[in-house]
Amino acid sequence: MEHLERCAWVLRGTLVRSAVRRYLPWALAASMLAGSLLKELSPLPESYLSNKRNVLNVYFVKVAWAWTFCLLLPFIALTNYHLTGKAGLVLRRLSTLLVGTAIWYVCTAIFSNIEHYTGSCYQSPALEGERKEHQSKQQCHGEGGFWHGFDISGHSFLLTFCALMIVEEMAVLHEVKTDRNHCLHTAITTLVVALGFLTFIWVWMFLCTAIYFHNLSQKVFGTLFGLLGWYGTYGCWYLKSFSPGLPPQSSSLNLKQDTYKK
């Protein structure tokens, strides 16, 4: 337990700072551009992380929203109830996960439709021999073809959105004080460590996506959707009264709003 608490202390000191929430979006955008330029101008040699079957991609990134949802659910519930003691407020705050699910679903549906309407089926990955009889990606792959369309990076979108959402929700830790001997302390500490490591995985795999996969325009659009999903909620809508609201903090809403305006 001592090692877990020490790890949680380090992660809290790293991720809960207001500077992290302020500059992480810019850092993600800059790293996406830098990684994309590196991929175009001086590609790195193939590695384990450039293989789509690597463990982090298969068991984490492919189900990134499920991981984020399942860990944020108890974290938001426990921390918000501990601070407010109001079940109604906790349920209101938990609705942020429903909003996030809607954003994830709508954006991935948009990406899929864009790839469908801009794509064509080919006989080989070199885009040779167009198969005009196959009008959908599923039909094309089912017949052994290769579908090529404008494939907006779902990884860039989702990893951006998930990392920023976790960092925003962890801001509540500024206010959380628990008795070390209480089971609530153990539960929150464990969740802090899990969410902290999950955030680092999302950022690391975002960098790998920038370096190894997709072209620049596909990653720009993916990252832009992730940033818009985050800013549209935590930077705009959640500042309003008719919304799930921001994590409870001692600082006023006006101060939070001023931070985003800067």
C-alpha positions in Angstrom: 0.0 0.0 0.0 2.9 2.3 0.7 4.2 2.0 -2.8 0.7 2.6 -4.2 0.3 5.8 -2.2 3.8 7.0 -3.3 2.9 6.4 -6.9 -0.5 8.2 -6.5 1.3 11.1 -4.9 3.6 11.4 -7.9 0.8 11.2 -10.3 -1.3 13.7 -8.5 1.6 16.1 -8.5 2.0 15.6 -12.2 -1.5 15.5 -13.6 -3.6 17.6 -11.3 -1.7 20.9 -11.9 -3.7 23.6 -13.7 -0.7 24.0 -16.0 -1.2 20.5 -17.3 -4.8 21.2 -18.2 -3.9 24.4 -19.8 -1.0 23.2 -21.9 -1.7 19.5 -22.7 -4.0 20.3 -25.6 -1.2 22.4 -27.2 1.4 19.7 -26.5 -0.8 17.1 -28.1 -1.3 19.2 -31.2 2.4 20.1 -31.5 3.5 16.5 -31.0 1.0 15.3 -33.7 2.5 17.8 -36.2 6.1 17.0 -35.2 5.5 13.2 -35.4 3.7 13.6 -38.7 6.6 15.6 -40.2 9.1 13.0 -38.9 7.0 10.3 -40.6 7.0 12.1 -43.9 10.6 13.4 -44.0 12.6 10.8 -42.1 10.5 7.7 -41.3 11.7 5.7 -38.3 12.5 2.0 -38.9 9.8 -0.6 -38.2 9.4 -1.5 -34.5 7.1 -3.4 -32.2 5.0 -0.3 -31.7 4.6 0.2 -35.5 2.9 -3.2 -35.6 -0.9 -2.8 -35.1 -1.0 -6.1 -33.2 1.2 -4.7 -30.3 -0.3 -5.3 -26.9 -1.0 -1.7 -26.1 -2.9 -1.2 -29.3 -4.9 -4.4 -29.2 -5.9 -4.4 -25.5 -5.9 -0.7 -24.7 -6.2 1.7 -27.6 -8.8 -0.4 -29.5 -11.1 -0.1 -26.5 -9.8 3.2 -25.2 -13.3 4.6 -24.4 -14.3 1.5 -22.5 -11.1 1.8 -20.3 -11.7 5.5 -19.8 -15.4 5.0 -19.0 -15.0 2.1 -16.6 -12.3 3.9 -14.5 -13.8 7.4 -14.5 -17.2 6.0 -13.4 -16.2 5.0 -9.9 -13.7 7.9 -9.6 -16.3 10.6 -10.4 -18.9 8.8 -8.2 -16.6 8.5 -5.1 -14.8 11.8 -5.3 -17.9 13.9 -6.0 -20.0 12.2 -3.4 -17.2 12.5 -0.8 -17.1 16.3 -1.5 -20.8 17.1 -1.8 -22.7 14.2 -0.2 -25.5 14.8 -2.8 -26.5 11.9 -4.9 -28.3 14.1 -7.4 -25.2 16.1 -8.0 -23.2 12.9 -8.4 -25.6 11.6 -11.0 -25.5 14.9 -12.8 -21.7 14.7 -12.9 -21.8 11.1 -14.1 -23.8 12.2 -17.1 -20.4 13.6 -18.4 -19.7 9.9 -19.3 -23.0 9.7 -21.3 -22.0 12.9 -23.1 -18.5 11.4 -23.8 -20.1 8.3 -25.1 -22.3 10.3 -27.5 -19.3 12.2 -28.7 -17.3 9.0 -29.3 -20.3 7.4 -31.1 -21.1 10.4 -33.4 -17.5 11.1 -34.3 -16.6 7.5 -35.2 -19.8 7.3 -37.2 -18.9 10.5 -39.1 -15.4 9.1 -39.8 -16.8 5.8 -41.1 -19.2 7.6 -43.4 -16.5 9.9 -44.7 -14.3 6.9 -45.5 -17.2 5.2 -47.2 -18.3 8.1 -49.4 -14.7 9.0 -50.4 -13.5 5.5 -50.9 -13.2 2.9 -53.7 -12.3 -0.8 -53.8 -9.0 -2.0 -55.3 -7.4 -5.3 -56.0 -4.2 -4.5 -54.1 -2.9 -2.1 -51.5 -1.0 -0.3 -54.3 -4.5 0.8 -55.5 -4.3 -1.2 -58.7 -7.4 -2.5 -60.5 -10.4 -0.6 -59.1 -13.4 -2.9 -58.4 -16.4 -0.7 -59.1 -18.8 -3.5 -58.4 -18.0 -3.3 -54.6 -19.7 -0.2 -53.2 -18.9 -0.6 -49.5 -15.9 -1.3 -47.3 -17.4 -4.4 -45.8 -18.3 -5.9 -49.2 -14.8 -5.0 -50.6 -13.0 -6.7 -47.7 -15.3 -9.7 -47.9 -14.2 -10.3 -51.5 -10.5 -9.9 -50.7 -10.2 -6.3 -51.9 -8.6 -3.2 -50.4 -10.7 -0.2 -49.6 -9.1 3.2 -49.9 -10.8 6.4 -48.7 -10.2 9.4 -46.5 -9.6 7.6 -43.2 -9.6 10.2 -40.4 -7.5 8.9 -37.6 -9.8 7.5 -34.9 -6.8 7.0 -32.6 -5.8 10.6 -32.8 -9.4 11.7 -32.0 -10.1 9.2 -29.2 -6.7 9.4 -27.4 -6.8 13.2 -27.4 -10.3 13.3 -26.1 -9.8 10.6 -23.4 -6.5 12.0 -22.1 -8.0 15.5 -21.8 -11.1 14.3 -20.1 -9.2 12.3 -17.5 -7.0 15.3 -16.7 -10.1 17.5 -16.3 -11.8 15.1 -14.0 -8.7 14.6 -11.9 -8.7 18.3 -11.0 -11.1 17.3 -8.2 -8.2 15.9 -6.3 -7.2 19.4 -5.2 -10.2 19.2 -2.9 -10.3 15.5 -1.8 -8.9 14.8 1.6 -9.5 11.3 3.1 -8.5 9.4 6.2 -5.6 7.0 5.3 -7.3 4.3 7.4 -10.6 4.5 5.5 -11.5 2.2 2.7 -12.4 5.2 0.6 -8.8 6.4 0.7 -7.6 3.0 -0.7 -10.3 3.1 -3.5 -9.5 6.6 -4.6 -5.7 6.0 -4.4 -6.0 2.9 -6.6 -8.2 4.8 -9.1 -5.7 7.7 -9.2 -2.9 5.3 -10.1 -4.9 3.5 -12.7 -6.1 6.7 -14.3 -2.7 8.2 -14.2 -1.1 5.3 -16.0 -3.9 5.2 -18.4 -3.3 8.8 -19.3 0.3 8.1 -19.9 -0.6 5.2 -22.2 -3.0 7.4 -24.2 -0.4 10.1 -24.6 2.3 7.6 -25.6 0.1 5.8 -28.1 -1.0 9.2 -29.5 2.7 9.9 -30.2 3.1 6.4 -31.8 0.1 7.1 -34.0 1.7 10.4 -35.1 5.0 8.8 -35.9 3.9 5.5 -37.6 0.3 5.7 -38.9 -2.0 7.7 -41.2 -1.0 10.8 -43.2 -0.8 14.4 -41.9 -4.3 15.5 -42.9 -6.0 12.4 -41.4 -4.3 13.0 -38.1 -5.0 16.8 -38.1 -8.7 16.1 -38.5 -8.7 13.4 -35.9 -6.9 15.5 -33.3 -9.1 18.5 -34.2 -12.2 16.5 -33.5 -10.8 15.3 -30.1 -9.9 18.9 -29.2 -13.3 20.2 -30.2 -15.0 17.5 -28.2 -13.0 18.4 -25.1 -13.3 22.2 -25.5 -16.9 22.1 -26.5 -17.7 20.4 -23.2 -15.3 21.4 -20.5 -14.4 24.7 -22.0 -17.9 25.9 -23.0 -21.0 23.8 -22.2 -20.0 22.6 -18.7 -19.5 26.2 -17.6 -23.3 26.7 -18.1 -25.9 25.9 -15.4 -27.8 23.5 -17.6 -25.0 21.0 -18.1 -23.3 18.1 -16.2 -21.0 20.8 -14.7 -17.3 20.8 -13.9 -15.7 18.8 -11.1 -16.4 20.5 -7.7 -13.6 22.8 -6.8 -13.1 25.7 -4.3 -12.3 28.1 -7.1 -15.3 29.9 -8.6 -16.8 29.2 -12.0 -15.7 32.6 -13.2 -12.1 31.8 -12.5 -12.4 28.5 -14.4 -13.9 30.4 -17.3 -11.1 33.0 -17.2 -8.5 30.2 -17.4 -10.0 28.9 -20.6 -10.3 32.4 -22.1 -6.5 32.8 -21.6 
